[in-house]
Amino acid sequence: MFPAEALGWLAALYLAASLLCFIAYALDKSAAVAGRRRISERTLLTLGFIGGWPGGLLAQQLLRHKTRKASFLIAFWVCVVVNVILLVVLYRLFTQ
């Protein structure tokens, strides 16, 4: 069985990473509008990969940011799919 404590830590990780990722998208959007130095796409994708993808997805929709560049969107969705696959694998390992 998947330990309840591990679920709590995993949920906290996803919440914190999502919040951080959302803030990073917001800062990058603000920098883009103002013509300031931007946050790298690699940083945004890394934040998404470590569990912040829900926050990244929310930021994309609410802020209308990073929604047009195909190469970024493909990389983002690859990160999401890999992340979900890893979660499923972990769940199956601990529930057998």
MOPAC internal coordinates of N, CA, C and O (Angstrom, degrees):
PM7 1SCF
backbone

  N    0.0000 0     0.00 0     0.00 0    0    0    0
  C    1.4542 1     0.00 0     0.00 0    1    0    0
  C    1.5338 1   109.30 1     0.00 0    2    1    0
  O    1.2310 1   120.91 1   -36.42 1    3    2    1
  N    1.3099 1   115.86 1   143.58 1    3    2    1
  C    1.4628 1   121.51 1   179.88 1    5    3    2
  C    1.5161 1   108.17 1   -70.92 1    6    5    3
  O    1.2310 1   119.64 1   -59.42 1    7    6    5
  N    1.3272 1   118.29 1   120.58 1    7    6    5
  C    1.4675 1   120.53 1  -177.32 1    9    7    6
  C    1.5265 1   112.02 1   -60.01 1   10    9    7
  O    1.2310 1   120.96 1   -45.26 1   11   10    9
  N    1.3279 1   115.76 1   134.74 1   11   10    9
  C    1.4627 1   121.03 1  -179.10 1   13   11   10
  C    1.5296 1   110.95 1   -59.97 1   14   13   11
  O    1.2310 1   120.52 1   143.63 1   15   14   13
  N    1.3156 1   116.60 1   -36.37 1   15   14   13
  C    1.4606 1   120.11 1   179.78 1   17   15   14
  C    1.5308 1   110.73 1   -63.47 1   18   17   15
  O    1.2310 1   120.91 1   140.73 1   19   18   17
  N    1.3426 1   115.87 1   -39.27 1   19   18   17
  C    1.4608 1   119.99 1   178.75 1   21   19   18
  C    1.5254 1   110.69 1   -65.09 1   22   21   19
  O    1.2310 1   120.57 1   141.43 1   23   22   21
  N    1.3303 1   116.51 1   -38.57 1   23   22   21
  C    1.4630 1   119.70 1   177.33 1   25   23   22
  C    1.5166 1   111.18 1   -62.39 1   26   25   23
  O    1.2310 1   120.54 1   140.19 1   27   26   25
  N    1.3242 1   116.57 1   -39.81 1   27   26   25
  C    1.4613 1   120.78 1   178.12 1   29   27   26
  C    1.5140 1   111.88 1   -62.87 1   30   29   27
  O    1.2310 1   120.61 1   135.70 1   31   30   29
  N    1.3297 1   116.44 1   -44.30 1   31   30   29
  C    1.4564 1   120.53 1   179.05 1   33   31   30
  C    1.5276 1   111.15 1   -66.11 1   34   33   31
  O    1.2310 1   120.72 1   139.71 1   35   34   33
  N    1.3209 1   116.22 1   -40.29 1   35   34   33
  C    1.4588 1   120.59 1   179.31 1   37   35   34
  C    1.5303 1   110.86 1   -64.20 1   38   37   35
  O    1.2310 1   120.73 1   136.60 1   39   38   37
  N    1.3211 1   116.22 1   -43.40 1   39   38   37
  C    1.4710 1   120.43 1   177.90 1   41   39   38
  C    1.5268 1   110.51 1   -63.21 1   42   41   39
  O    1.2310 1   120.39 1   138.49 1   43   42   41
  N    1.3240 1   116.86 1   -41.51 1   43   42   41
  C    1.4704 1   120.61 1   179.00 1   45   43   42
  C    1.5287 1   110.47 1   -64.77 1   46   45   43
  O    1.2310 1   120.34 1   139.86 1   47   46   45
  N    1.3345 1   116.95 1   -40.14 1   47   46   45
  C    1.4650 1   121.11 1   177.69 1   49   47   46
  C    1.5255 1   110.39 1   -61.45 1   50   49   47
  O    1.2310 1   120.56 1   132.30 1   51   50   49
  N    1.3153 1   116.53 1   -47.70 1   51   50   49
  C    1.4627 1   119.80 1  -179.70 1   53   51   50
  C    1.5288 1   111.82 1   -63.76 1   54   53   51
  O    1.2310 1   120.48 1   139.59 1   55   54   53
  N    1.3121 1   116.69 1   -40.41 1   55   54   53
  C    1.4622 1   119.99 1   179.68 1   57   55   54
  C    1.5328 1   110.92 1   -64.72 1   58   57   55
  O    1.2310 1   120.70 1   131.99 1   59   58   57
  N    1.3341 1   116.27 1   -48.01 1   59   58   57
  C    1.4663 1   120.53 1  -179.43 1   61   59   58
  C    1.5328 1   111.07 1   -64.43 1   62   61   59
  O    1.2310 1   120.54 1   134.92 1   63   62   61
  N    1.3334 1   116.58 1   -45.08 1   63   62   61
  C    1.4617 1   120.25 1  -179.50 1   65   63   62
  C    1.5286 1   110.87 1   -65.30 1   66   65   63
  O    1.2310 1   120.35 1   142.31 1   67   66   65
  N    1.3227 1   116.93 1   -37.69 1   67   66   65
  C    1.4655 1   120.76 1   178.99 1   69   67   66
  C    1.5241 1   111.12 1   -66.05 1   70   69   67
  O    1.2310 1   120.75 1   137.86 1   71   70   69
  N    1.3133 1   116.17 1   -42.14 1   71   70   69
  C    1.4617 1   120.11 1   178.46 1   73   71   70
  C    1.5334 1   110.22 1   -63.68 1   74   73   71
  O    1.2310 1   120.80 1   133.91 1   75   74   73
  N    1.3188 1   116.08 1   -46.09 1   75   74   73
  C    1.4638 1   121.01 1   178.77 1   77   75   74
  C    1.5314 1   111.09 1   -62.12 1   78   77   75
  O    1.2310 1   120.62 1   138.57 1   79   78   77
  N    1.3142 1   116.41 1   -41.43 1   79   78   77
  C    1.4620 1   120.93 1  -179.88 1   81   79   78
  C    1.5290 1   110.57 1   -66.18 1   82   81   79
  O    1.2310 1   120.08 1   137.50 1   83   82   81
  N    1.3276 1   117.45 1   -42.50 1   83   82   81
  C    1.4652 1   121.23 1   178.06 1   85   83   82
  C    1.5296 1   109.94 1   -60.39 1   86   85   83
  O    1.2310 1   120.57 1   134.77 1   87   86   85
  N    1.3176 1   116.52 1   -45.23 1   87   86   85
  C    1.4657 1   120.92 1   179.70 1   89   87   86
  C    1.5312 1   110.37 1   -62.52 1   90   89   87
  O    1.2310 1   120.42 1   139.21 1   91   90   89
  N    1.3370 1   116.81 1   -40.79 1   91   90   89
  C    1.4666 1   120.35 1   179.18 1   93   91   90
  C    1.5287 1   110.70 1   -62.56 1   94   93   91
  O    1.2310 1   120.19 1   137.06 1   95   94   93
  N    1.3209 1   117.23 1   -42.94 1   95   94   93
  C    1.4629 1   120.49 1   176.76 1   97   95   94
  C    1.5308 1   110.64 1   -61.58 1   98   97   95
  O    1.2310 1   120.70 1   136.41 1   99   98   97
  N    1.3372 1   116.26 1   -43.59 1   99   98   97
  C    1.4734 1   120.19 1  -179.50 1  101   99   98
  C    1.5237 1   110.94 1   -62.96 1  102  101   99
  O    1.2310 1   120.35 1   137.07 1  103  102  101
  N    1.3310 1   116.93 1   -42.93 1  103  102  101
  C    1.4675 1   120.37 1   177.97 1  105  103  102
  C    1.5218 1   110.92 1   -64.25 1  106  105  103
  O    1.2310 1   120.51 1   139.66 1  107  106  105
  N    1.3325 1   116.62 1   -40.34 1  107  106  105
  C    1.4560 1   120.18 1   179.49 1  109  107  106
  C    1.5186 1   110.99 1   -66.60 1  110  109  107
  O    1.2310 1   120.07 1   139.62 1  111  110  109
  N    1.3187 1   117.48 1   -40.38 1  111  110  109
  C    1.4730 1   121.09 1   177.16 1  113  111  110
  C    1.5302 1   110.33 1   -61.72 1  114  113  111
  O    1.2310 1   120.68 1   135.40 1  115  114  113
  N    1.3295 1   116.31 1   -44.60 1  115  114  113
  C    1.4615 1   121.23 1   179.03 1  117  115  114
  C    1.5250 1   110.64 1   -61.83 1  118  117  115
  O    1.2310 1   120.58 1   137.49 1  119  118  117
  N    1.3342 1   116.51 1   -42.51 1  119  118  117
  C    1.4624 1   120.74 1   179.31 1  121  119  118
  C    1.5276 1   110.71 1   -65.53 1  122  121  119
  O    1.2310 1   120.46 1   141.27 1  123  122  121
  N    1.3118 1   116.73 1   -38.73 1  123  122  121
  C    1.4677 1   120.55 1   179.45 1  125  123  122
  C    1.5237 1   110.89 1   -63.44 1  126  125  123
  O    1.2310 1   120.70 1   136.04 1  127  126  125
  N    1.3104 1   116.27 1   -43.96 1  127  126  125
  C    1.4671 1   120.84 1  -179.51 1  129  127  126
  C    1.5307 1   110.85 1   -65.79 1  130  129  127
  O    1.2310 1   120.81 1   140.63 1  131  130  129
  N    1.3393 1   116.06 1   -39.37 1  131  130  129
  C    1.4687 1   120.84 1  -176.60 1  133  131  130
  C    1.5275 1   113.48 1   -86.72 1  134  133  131
  O    1.2310 1   120.20 1   173.98 1  135  134  133
  N    1.3270 1   117.23 1    -6.02 1  135  134  133
  C    1.4591 1   119.97 1  -179.69 1  137  135  134
  C    1.5180 1   113.28 1    75.98 1  138  137  135
  O    1.2310 1   120.19 1  -157.82 1  139  138  137
  N    1.3302 1   117.24 1    22.18 1  139  138  137
  C    1.4680 1   121.45 1   178.73 1  141  139  138
  C    1.5304 1   110.47 1   -91.54 1  142  141  139
  O    1.2310 1   121.69 1    -3.79 1  143  142  141
  N    1.3184 1   114.37 1   176.21 1  143  142  141
  C    1.4594 1   121.44 1   178.10 1  145  143  142
  C    1.5268 1   109.49 1   -61.20 1  146  145  143
  O    1.2310 1   120.60 1   -43.95 1  147  146  145
  N    1.3279 1   116.46 1   136.05 1  147  146  145
  C    1.4570 1   123.08 1  -173.72 1  149  147  146
  C    1.5200 1   112.07 1   -97.92 1  150  149  147
  O    1.2310 1   121.17 1   -16.96 1  151  150  149
  N    1.3124 1   115.36 1   163.04 1  151  150  149
  C    1.4648 1   122.60 1   171.16 1  153  151  150
  C    1.5249 1   106.24 1   -82.98 1  154  153  151
  O    1.2310 1   120.18 1   -45.21 1  155  154  153
  N    1.3191 1   117.26 1   134.79 1  155  154  153
  C    1.4635 1   119.91 1  -175.65 1  157  155  154
  C    1.5303 1   111.04 1   -67.32 1  158  157  155
  O    1.2310 1   121.73 1   -29.53 1  159  158  157
  N    1.3307 1   114.30 1   150.47 1  159  158  157
  C    1.4607 1   119.42 1   176.37 1  161  159  158
  C    1.5215 1   110.52 1   -62.26 1  162  161  159
  O    1.2310 1   120.39 1   145.52 1  163  162  161
  N    1.3083 1   116.86 1   -34.48 1  163  162  161
  C    1.4674 1   120.61 1   178.48 1  165  163  162
  C    1.5276 1   110.46 1   -59.68 1  166  165  163
  O    1.2310 1   120.44 1   138.52 1  167  166  165
  N    1.3338 1   116.76 1   -41.48 1  167  166  165
  C    1.4676 1   120.88 1   178.53 1  169  167  166
  C    1.5280 1   110.58 1   -64.42 1  170  169  167
  O    1.2310 1   120.40 1   134.14 1  171  170  169
  N    1.3281 1   116.83 1   -45.86 1  171  170  169
  C    1.4579 1   120.40 1   179.34 1  173  171  170
  C    1.5308 1   111.01 1   -61.26 1  174  173  171
  O    1.2310 1   120.40 1   137.33 1  175  174  173
  N    1.3277 1   116.84 1   -42.67 1  175  174  173
  C    1.4615 1   120.63 1   179.56 1  177  175  174
  C    1.5261 1   111.62 1   -68.16 1  178  177  175
  O    1.2310 1   120.20 1   141.82 1  179  178  177
  N    1.3206 1   117.22 1   -38.18 1  179  178  177
  C    1.4624 1   120.64 1   178.01 1  181  179  178
  C    1.5275 1   110.90 1   -63.76 1  182  181  179
  O    1.2310 1   120.76 1   136.49 1  183  182  181
  N    1.3202 1   116.15 1   -43.51 1  183  182  181
  C    1.4685 1   119.88 1   177.37 1  185  183  182
  C    1.5255 1   110.45 1   -61.02 1  186  185  183
  O    1.2310 1   120.60 1   141.19 1  187  186  185
  N    1.3119 1   116.47 1   -38.81 1  187  186  185
  C    1.4580 1   119.98 1   176.89 1  189  187  186
  C    1.5107 1   111.92 1   -66.07 1  190  189  187
  O    1.2310 1   120.44 1   138.86 1  191  190  189
  N    1.3196 1   116.76 1   -41.14 1  191  190  189
  C    1.4610 1   121.08 1  -177.58 1  193  191  190
  C    1.5258 1   112.63 1   -66.33 1  194  193  191
  O    1.2310 1   120.15 1   145.04 1  195  194  193
  N    1.3264 1   117.32 1   -34.96 1  195  194  193
  C    1.4725 1   118.76 1  -177.89 1  197  195  194
  C    1.5305 1   112.84 1   -81.26 1  198  197  195
  O    1.2310 1   120.92 1  -168.94 1  199  198  197
  N    1.3242 1   115.85 1    11.06 1  199  198  197
  C    1.4559 1   119.39 1   175.26 1  201  199  198
  C    1.5063 1   113.97 1   119.30 1  202  201  199
  O    1.2310 1   120.19 1   179.33 1  203  202  201
  N    1.3138 1   117.24 1    -0.67 1  203  202  201
  C    1.4521 1   120.12 1  -177.63 1  205  203  202
  C    1.5155 1   114.57 1   -91.64 1  206  205  203
  O    1.2310 1   120.23 1  -173.62 1  207  206  205
  N    1.3351 1   117.17 1     6.38 1  207  206  205
  C    1.4591 1   119.32 1  -176.80 1  209  207  206
  C    1.5318 1   113.97 1   -59.56 1  210  209  207
  O    1.2310 1   118.48 1   147.18 1  211  210  209
  N    1.3433 1   120.50 1   -32.82 1  211  210  209
  C    1.4750 1   116.65 1   176.10 1  213  211  210
  C    1.5343 1   111.68 1   -61.86 1  214  213  211
  O    1.2310 1   120.34 1   140.05 1  215  214  213
  N    1.3289 1   116.96 1   -39.95 1  215  214  213
  C    1.4578 1   121.01 1   177.06 1  217  215  214
  C    1.5168 1   111.59 1   -67.02 1  218  217  215
  O    1.2310 1   120.50 1   142.56 1  219  218  217
  N    1.3300 1   116.65 1   -37.44 1  219  218  217
  C    1.4597 1   120.71 1   176.90 1  221  219  218
  C    1.5159 1   111.56 1   -65.07 1  222  221  219
  O    1.2310 1   120.73 1   137.28 1  223  222  221
  N    1.3207 1   116.21 1   -42.72 1  223  222  221
  C    1.4563 1   120.51 1   178.44 1  225  223  222
  C    1.5280 1   111.19 1   -64.14 1  226  225  223
  O    1.2310 1   120.91 1   136.84 1  227  226  225
  N    1.3204 1   115.86 1   -43.16 1  227  226  225
  C    1.4609 1   120.33 1   177.75 1  229  227  226
  C    1.5290 1   111.02 1   -61.96 1  230  229  227
  O    1.2310 1   120.64 1   136.74 1  231  230  229
  N    1.3317 1   116.39 1   -43.26 1  231  230  229
  C    1.4676 1   120.59 1   179.05 1  233  231  230
  C    1.5259 1   110.95 1   -64.06 1  234  233  231
  O    1.2310 1   120.32 1   139.45 1  235  234  233
  N    1.3229 1   116.99 1   -40.55 1  235  234  233
  C    1.4630 1   119.49 1   178.51 1  237  235  234
  C    1.5261 1   110.50 1   -57.89 1  238  237  235
  O    1.2310 1   120.78 1   137.78 1  239  238  237
  N    1.3142 1   116.11 1   -42.22 1  239  238  237
  C    1.4629 1   119.88 1  -176.92 1  241  239  238
  C    1.5300 1   112.41 1   -77.17 1  242  241  239
  O    1.2310 1   120.21 1   133.35 1  243  242  241
  N    1.3205 1   117.21 1   -46.65 1  243  242  241
  C    1.4656 1   120.16 1  -176.72 1  245  243  242
  C    1.5245 1   113.17 1   -72.93 1  246  245  243
  O    1.2310 1   120.83 1   142.17 1  247  246  245
  N    1.3287 1   116.02 1   -37.83 1  247  246  245
  C    1.4601 1   120.31 1  -176.33 1  249  247  246
  C    1.5275 1   112.85 1   -95.90 1  250  249  247
  O    1.2310 1   120.55 1   172.49 1  251  250  249
  N    1.3311 1   116.56 1    -7.51 1  251  250  249
  C    1.4649 1   121.71 1  -175.67 1  253  251  250
  C    1.5246 1   110.18 1    51.77 1  254  253  251
  O    1.2310 1   121.78 1  -127.28 1  255  254  253
  N    1.3275 1   114.19 1    52.72 1  255  254  253
  C    1.4628 1   120.89 1  -176.72 1  257  255  254
  C    1.5229 1   109.56 1  -127.35 1  258  257  255
  O    1.2310 1   120.93 1   -42.93 1  259  258  257
  N    1.3081 1   115.83 1   137.07 1  259  258  257
  C    1.4632 1   123.62 1   179.38 1  261  259  258
  C    1.5265 1   110.94 1    63.14 1  262  261  259
  O    1.2310 1   120.74 1  -139.07 1  263  262  261
  N    1.3288 1   116.18 1    40.93 1  263  262  261
  C    1.4663 1   120.10 1  -177.74 1  265  263  262
  C    1.5254 1   113.03 1  -110.94 1  266  265  263
  O    1.2310 1   119.86 1   177.31 1  267  266  265
  N    1.3273 1   117.87 1    -2.69 1  267  266  265
  C    1.4698 1   120.19 1  -175.62 1  269  267  266
  C    1.5232 1   114.62 1  -113.32 1  270  269  267
  O    1.2310 1   119.96 1   149.41 1  271  270  269
  N    1.3016 1   117.68 1   -30.59 1  271  270  269
  C    1.4631 1   120.21 1  -175.10 1  273  271  270
  C    1.5273 1   109.72 1   -75.36 1  274  273  271
  O    1.2310 1   120.97 1   -70.89 1  275  274  273
  N    1.3199 1   115.74 1   109.11 1  275  274  273
  C    1.4654 1   121.70 1  -173.60 1  277  275  274
  C    1.5278 1   112.80 1   -58.18 1  278  277  275
  O    1.2310 1   120.09 1   136.89 1  279  278  277
  N    1.3232 1   117.44 1   -43.11 1  279  278  277
  C    1.4715 1   119.35 1  -177.49 1  281  279  278
  C    1.5288 1   111.21 1   -63.13 1  282  281  279
  O    1.2310 1   120.27 1   142.28 1  283  282  281
  N    1.3267 1   117.09 1   -37.72 1  283  282  281
  C    1.4637 1   120.17 1   177.36 1  285  283  282
  C    1.5203 1   110.38 1   -67.86 1  286  285  283
  O    1.2310 1   120.30 1   134.96 1  287  286  285
  N    1.3247 1   117.03 1   -45.04 1  287  286  285
  C    1.4681 1   120.64 1  -178.75 1  289  287  286
  C    1.5235 1   111.78 1   -62.77 1  290  289  287
  O    1.2310 1   120.25 1   140.50 1  291  290  289
  N    1.3127 1   117.14 1   -39.50 1  291  290  289
  C    1.4703 1   119.86 1   177.62 1  293  291  290
  C    1.5159 1   109.74 1   -63.33 1  294  293  291
  O    1.2310 1   120.24 1   133.35 1  295  294  293
  N    1.3285 1   117.14 1   -46.65 1  295  294  293
  C    1.4690 1   120.66 1   179.48 1  297  295  294
  C    1.5270 1   110.62 1   -62.84 1  298  297  295
  O    1.2310 1   120.45 1   139.84 1  299  298  297
  N    1.3286 1   116.74 1   -40.16 1  299  298  297
  C    1.4678 1   120.91 1   179.29 1  301  299  298
  C    1.5268 1   109.92 1   -60.55 1  302  301  299
  O    1.2310 1   120.33 1   130.24 1  303  302  301
  N    1.3362 1   116.97 1   -49.76 1  303  302  301
  C    1.4614 1   119.69 1  -177.35 1  305  303  302
  C    1.5235 1   112.50 1   -69.21 1  306  305  303
  O    1.2310 1   119.76 1   150.50 1  307  306  305
  N    1.3134 1   118.06 1   -29.50 1  307  306  305
  C    1.4697 1   120.41 1   172.95 1  309  307  306
  C    1.5280 1   108.88 1   -63.60 1  310  309  307
  O    1.2310 1   120.21 1   136.66 1  311  310  309
  N    1.3279 1   117.21 1   -43.34 1  311  310  309
  C    1.4685 1   121.03 1   176.92 1  313  311  310
  C    1.5221 1   111.30 1   -60.20 1  314  313  311
  O    1.2310 1   120.39 1   138.02 1  315  314  313
  N    1.3189 1   116.86 1   -41.98 1  315  314  313
  C    1.4693 1   120.95 1   179.32 1  317  315  314
  C    1.5261 1   110.03 1   -62.81 1  318  317  315
  O    1.2310 1   120.30 1   131.15 1  319  318  317
  N    1.3187 1   117.03 1   -48.85 1  319  318  317
  C    1.4658 1   121.20 1  -178.03 1  321  319  318
  C    1.5241 1   110.65 1   -62.02 1  322  321  319
  O    1.2310 1   119.97 1   133.85 1  323  322  321
  N    1.3232 1   117.66 1   -46.15 1  323  322  321
  C    1.4711 1   120.96 1   178.97 1  325  323  322
  C    1.5239 1   109.78 1   -61.61 1  326  325  323
  O    1.2310 1   120.35 1   138.35 1  327  326  325
  N    1.3183 1   116.94 1   -41.65 1  327  326  325
  C    1.4580 1   121.69 1   179.72 1  329  327  326
  C    1.5259 1   110.94 1   -61.30 1  330  329  327
  O    1.2310 1   120.44 1   133.59 1  331  330  329
  N    1.3125 1   116.77 1   -46.41 1  331  330  329
  C    1.4703 1   120.88 1  -179.62 1  333  331  330
  C    1.5284 1   110.30 1   -65.98 1  334  333  331
  O    1.2310 1   120.10 1   139.02 1  335  334  333
  N    1.3222 1   117.42 1   -40.98 1  335  334  333
  C    1.4654 1   120.48 1   177.59 1  337  335  334
  C    1.5221 1   110.17 1   -59.93 1  338  337  335
  O    1.2310 1   120.08 1   135.32 1  339  338  337
  N    1.3304 1   117.44 1   -44.68 1  339  338  337
  C    1.4632 1   120.58 1   178.41 1  341  339  338
  C    1.5262 1   111.52 1   -61.37 1  342  341  339
  O    1.2310 1   120.11 1   140.80 1  343  342  341
  N    1.3145 1   117.39 1   -39.20 1  343  342  341
  C    1.4661 1   120.49 1   177.48 1  345  343  342
  C    1.5211 1   111.45 1   -64.05 1  346  345  343
  O    1.2310 1   120.49 1   137.80 1  347  346  345
  N    1.3312 1   116.68 1   -42.20 1  347  346  345
  C    1.4559 1   120.64 1   178.54 1  349  347  346
  C    1.5227 1   110.68 1   -63.87 1  350  349  347
  O    1.2310 1   120.58 1   136.35 1  351  350  349
  N    1.3243 1   116.50 1   -43.65 1  351  350  349
  C    1.4738 1   120.68 1   178.57 1  353  351  350
  C    1.5279 1   110.48 1   -61.24 1  354  353  351
  O    1.2310 1   120.21 1   133.34 1  355  354  353
  N    1.3248 1   117.21 1   -46.66 1  355  354  353
  C    1.4639 1   120.31 1   178.04 1  357  355  354
  C    1.5313 1   111.49 1   -60.22 1  358  357  355
  O    1.2310 1   120.81 1   136.64 1  359  358  357
  N    1.3171 1   116.05 1   -43.36 1  359  358  357
  C    1.4645 1   120.41 1   179.87 1  361  359  358
  C    1.5341 1   110.40 1   -61.10 1  362  361  359
  O    1.2310 1   120.77 1   134.75 1  363  362  361
  N    1.3248 1   116.13 1   -45.25 1  363  362  361
  C    1.4753 1   119.79 1  -179.12 1  365  363  362
  C    1.5157 1   111.82 1   -66.70 1  366  365  363
  O    1.2310 1   120.55 1   143.25 1  367  366  365
  N    1.3253 1   116.55 1   -36.75 1  367  366  365
  C    1.4723 1   119.26 1   178.36 1  369  367  366
  C    1.5154 1   111.64 1   -62.90 1  370  369  367
  O    1.2310 1   120.62 1   140.29 1  371  370  369
  N    1.3244 1   116.42 1   -39.71 1  371  370  369
  C    1.4470 1   120.15 1  -175.00 1  373  371  370
  C    1.5207 1   114.75 1   -90.60 1  374  373  371
  O    1.2310 1   120.03 1   174.04 1  375  374  373
  N    1.3269 1   117.54 1    -5.96 1  375  374  373
  C    1.4711 1   119.20 1  -179.53 1  377  375  374
  C    1.5066 1   112.52 1  -110.67 1  378  377  375
  O    1.2310 1   119.84 1  -173.62 1  379  378  377
  N    1.3168 1   117.91 1     6.38 1  379  378  377
  C    1.4703 1   119.60 1   178.32 1  381  379  378
  C    1.4951 1   111.48 1   -85.66 1  382  381  379
  O    1.2310 1   120.10 1   180.00 1  383  382  381

